[in-house]
Amino acid sequence: MAATLVGGAFLSATLQVLFDRMASREFVDYLRGKKFNHGLLKKLKIMLLSVNAVLNDAEEKQIRNQAVKEWLDELEDASYVADDLLDEIATDALQFKLEAGSRAGTSKVSNVVPTSLNSYNPDMETKIVEILERLEFIAKQKDLIGLKEGVGEKPSPRIPTTSLIEETVVYGRDGDKEAIIKLLVADDVGSNKVSVIPVVGMAGVGKTTLAQLVYNDEKVKEHFELKSWVCVTEEFDVFAITKTVLSAITSHSYENTDLDFLQIRLNEGLMGKKFLIVLDDVWNENYVNWENMFKPLKDDAQGSKVLVTTRNESSAQIIRTVPNHYLEHLKDEDCWQLFAKHAFDNGHRCARPSLETIGRKVVKKCKGLPLAAKTLGGLLRSRVDVGEWEKILESEIWDFSDNESNILPALRLSYHYLPSHLKRCFAFCSIFPKGYELEKHQLVLLWMAENLLQQPKRHKTMEEVGDEYFHELVSRSFFQRSSSSHESCFVMHGLVHDLAKYVYKEYCFTLEDGNLEEIGMKVRHLIVAPYVSFERFDSISEATHLRTLLPLSIFSFHYLSNEIMNHVILKLRCLRVLKFSGCKNLKQLPESIGELRHLRYLDLSCTPIARLPESVSMLYNLQTLDLSFCCNLTGLPKDMHQLINLRHLDISGSYKIKEMPEQISKLKNLQTLSTFIVGKDNGTKIGELRELSHLHGELSIMNLQNVVSAKDASEAKLMNKKYLEELWLCWNGDTNDSKHDRDVLDELLPHTNLKGLKIFGYGGTRFPNWLGDNSFGNIVSIELSGCKFCNSLPPLGQLPSLQSLHVVRLNGVVNVGAEFYGNSSSMIKPFISLESLHFHSMSAWEEWLSIEVEDGEVFPKLRELRITDCDRLITVDLPHNLPCLTKLILDGTKAFVSALPRTPSLRKLKLVNCKKLQLQELPQTVESIEVGGCHGVISLTETLRRSRTPFLRSLHINNCPSSFIFPAGCLPSTLTELEIKKCEKLAFPFHHSLQTSIQRLVISDSCSSLDLFPLDFFSNLNGLYINKCDKLYSLRVSNGLDYSLTSLSHLFIHGCPDFACFPKGGLNAPSLTHLSIVACKNLKWLPQEMHTLLPSLQFLRICHCPLLEFHYETGLPSNLQKLMVRKCSTLVANRMKWNLQSHQSLTHFRIGDEDCVESFPEEGLLPVTLTCLEMDKLPCLKSLNIKGLQQLTSLKKLYIHSCPQLQKLPEEGLPTSLASLQIYGCSILEERCQREKGEDWNKISHISKIIIYSELIY
């Protein structure tokens, strides 16, 4: 009755790929009739079968036997080489088939195959013999190292868990504990079924500990009459589980081996009693086994519970009766507390303070995993030497033996029971760095390209297989949902990533300047970090068997030269995956790209490439081609129809492409086609879409004005494309025939599975009948834009799932009425699911009339309503009540006179340029209000006085040029943010109600009468931003230095020409971190005593203040990190008085727009801590002061911009610490710094990143 989990050896799936390839019909047919020794392939297959038979045994033994591990490594490398060879033969077979078909189509005697197609490379046999000899040698070793056929050894048995726990060692689980106890003690009224509560999480996250915690809780003990704890583990043995539970509730042991007897006794023992059973560490995914185990638990079980802990979500899904409780990682501090408990005697870390810093770094490596914190803490418990702690910090998890650490065995167990095909997909992810966000679709495409997916069964695509693999790895906790908002992004826990690296060993490599390791011959997958030096790129050519080349970010290949691409990367003939995304210098590819015959994934997105070589059409294995946002690309290869394996083609954002290549309909495997461009005159017709019935995702059909007739449009057969989710229909220019446009759109009827529809530039006077038909029950979003001749809206209210609707520039619409809501006799309530509605730039729209429905429910779920730039709109007859509306924006509706509807849930209200709108009472829920125009401001103040707004936090007022004073008491005391812009004659509201609430204040181009600002008026102010207040003269504090501005962190004074002074004696703001003074031409002095009164200041910007100085004798704040000085002639002239050399926190300095600087930086001017120096617009700068530069021993970045008189670099060169140099707008210097040939090249060649005039040259 035990259900045993069986995984599979990692290499088994790899070898299966080779078996499948050798057995494929195309492969066999191609070699038949060739002068080829077929016995070689038979021998190769037999050799592979012989090693495949012992792989399960080898995979387990490699953990403890180094010889076995090395044997597996050699076999894996050999299998890669064999796969390359067989893939090459398969590609030859594919090419043969294509060329034969092409000749057959043009030859009258189709059964005569041209001699050119019989060509065969005799080197293939030689290569097969070589790989056979290598495999033969490997196979002979298997007996010598004791490998046997069979399923292999099981993982070492683990000590069963028990219900006992020492509660004092549990940290950070109070919330989880309370949540589980709440579920346990809840009475399931009316249900006689036992409730099953799953706790799901990765290995080592503390599932068992949580279960022990609640099992021993007093409330739980009192609630249940009977309790039992069962440690289940990998083998789901119904007999053993039943026996354990029965023994626990009866306090008797049972030797009887009859399951029927045991289950009957268990059923009798539980009858009428409330029980709790904990099944710890469950792996079973077999529904029948669960049913068998639960038989005795089903009768009269009201209030009884089964708590299940599992690392496998699939197990939980089978049996749960409540949603899974996902156990997250511990927070850093909780993890530290647990670590300290085990690392220090009684957790008293104060006895060894020198070790705490190292210990906290060790805890960071644990990534919130309790098992890791406990294990590493225990390892360090008996060690007091700092060196030993640092050794543990620098170690990887696989450096520890199983006796030393429980981490790797726990993780390895999850890996052990993965099927072999999942092991390969998981291990491949080690190519990405820790914390990297894995996007599901992109990862599946990479798995496909690497041939890591099993061949799909009937009616299933490779992408669907990949999705299943991905979800399986998520289910087993190898992937976890990312904290980012995107639902398709996942990450690997740091220790799980370590496991993947352990598995994939030397086959993955990260190229970065900090990684000094050489790229080994076995490396197959390479990822490139940003800004890697050209010298490091040269080393890529040594990885001759490389399969994958990926950038870590869009900046990895940002400035990569054509030379590197053509002479290094494109020589790697085994590549399957090549991504050049973001390479600014990629303007063309050589014809040799066609020689990358194994290539399956090519990404040239966001590059300036202008054309693709025709040889791209010879990449017969290509599955994915990404040409998105190639802004200079004008066309696609004419023979692109030969890429019969192409599944994903993305040309979105590449707007210079005017039409599709001919015969694109032959690409019948296409799953994704971002854009189809209808050709003009004799160009590609829309009917080419007819055969592309497997398209998924989003399709944009552009230039529909080129469709000749409605019959042509019907040939596209959009109604047959049932997998499309979003469709864009775009006209680009008028046909001057609205009936023609209407007939075309009538025939572009999509499938009813469609979820999103956008129509742009349509020239008809009405929309087709199918748009708004309730048969389109899956549509959730619609956008109608630029359909300027349409005089009415379609009946979109009848779409039951529509959530988002945008209507833009429908300039023929004057009235919106009943037609918009649809058939009044329909059972469907209008807009029952709509959440967001936006009307924009409807230049002729005057009236929006509502309709009456029986229960008044129109727009019952509407959350956001925007009406913008609709100047002629007068009347809006909205429903009286919009219960869910949280955001209302009316902007540019000058004629609008209607009253606003009742909005009891409103949070954000924006009313701008609504000259006639009369506000009524505001809802109590409103949190943010923005009002523009004098009428709006006046109306708002009156409304605020009669409204209760206890949650109003933010108020933005703009564009009110008239003289105005806020009446006393109209601004609520809840306001924390006040922003006033372009209100020149507005009197600033120094209301006592705001004294303690305001935290952020913005005054821009407003309050012209404001000449003195009392900083101490707003006691909790943390951000003050004043811009273009012409009369502002000073900032004041009533009690001088006796008053401390403890909350103020940001102070910006910009464009205030009369501003002349800070508070007398200085600015007492101990929390101020950012101070920016710009364009204050009369300001002569920075605040006094800055070094003592502004201890937290980190950022200081001073620009366009020609008279400004500071008190040199006291100096600048000691914690200053970034200093920017521009156009401050008096200050710069006295720069040697700044005493910057003593500021050891300063890391960034920028100087610019100064005419008096001829040499820079002077000796002794800047501190040795400086890491970044920027010199910008110094027209008189003639030389760099070598003595000053040589003192900057920490300098990493040097920027020299717009210094035209700077003719050369110092003879002594630049600081050796420099890692980045950028020169721009210095024509003479740019010429001297050209790579290899420039006179100053030798002075800078040691720098890893050099950019000259926006082009990376090194």
Secondary structure, 3 states (H helix, E strand, C coil): CEECCCCCCHHHHHHHHHHHHHHCHHHHHHHCCCCCCHHHHHHHHHHHHHHHCCHHHHHHHCCCCHHHHHHHHHHHHHHHHHHHHHHHHHHHHHHHHHHHHHHHHHCCCCCCCCHHHHCCCCHHHHHHHHHHHHHHHHHHHHHHCCCCCCCCCCCCCCCCCCCCCCHHHCCCCHHHHHHHHHHHHCCCCCCCCCEEEEEECCCCCCHHHHHHHHHCCHHHHHHCCEEEEEEEECCEEHHHHHHHHHHHHHCCCCCCCCHHHHHHHHHHHHCCCCEEEEEEEECCCCHHHHHHHHHHHCCCCCCCEEEEEECCHHHHHHHCCCCCEECCCCCHHHHHHHHHHHHCHHHCHHHCHHHHHHHHHHHHHHCCCHHHHHHHHHHHCCCCCHHHHHHHHHCCHHHCCCCCCCHHHHHHHHHHCCCHHHHHHHHHHHHCCCCCCEEHHHHHHHHHHCCCCCCCCCCCCHHHHHHHHHHHHHHCCCCEECCCCCCCEEECCHHHHHHHHHHHHHHEEEECCCCCCCCCCCCCEEEECCCCCHHHHHHHHHCCCCCEEEECCCCCCCCCCHHHHHHCHHHCCCCCEEECCCCCCCCECCHHHHHCCCCCEEECCCCCCCECCHHHHHCCCCCEEECCCCCCCCCCCCCHHHCCCCCEEECCCCCCCCCCCCCHHHCCCCCEECEEECCCCCCCCHHHHCCCCCCCEEEEEECHHHCCCHHHHHCCCHHHCCCEEEEEEECCCCCCCHHHHHHHHHHCCCCCCCCEEEEECCCCCCCCCCCCCCCCCCCCEEEEECCCCCCCCCCHHHCCCCCEEEEECCCCCCEECHHHHCCCCCCCCCCCCCCEEEEECCCCCCEECCCCCCCCCCCCCCCEEEEECCCCCCEECCCCECCCCCEEEEECCCCCCCCCCECCCCCEEEEECCCCCCCCCCCCCCCEEEEECHHHHHHHHHHHHHCCCCCCCEEEEECCCCCEECCCCCCCCCCCEEEEECCCCEECCCCHHHCCCCCEEEEECCCCCCCEEEHHHCCCCCEEEEECCCCCCEEECCCHHHCCCCCCCEEEEECCCCCCECCCCCCCCCCCCEEEEECCCCCCECCCCHHHHCCCCCEEEEECCCCCECCCCCCCCCCCCEEEEECCHHHHHCHHHCCHHHCCCCCEEEEECCCCCCEECCCCCCCCCCCEEEEECCCCCCEECHHHHHCCCCCCEEEEECCCCCCCCCCCCCCCCCCEEEEECCHHHHHHCCCCCCCCHHHHCCCCEEEECCEECC
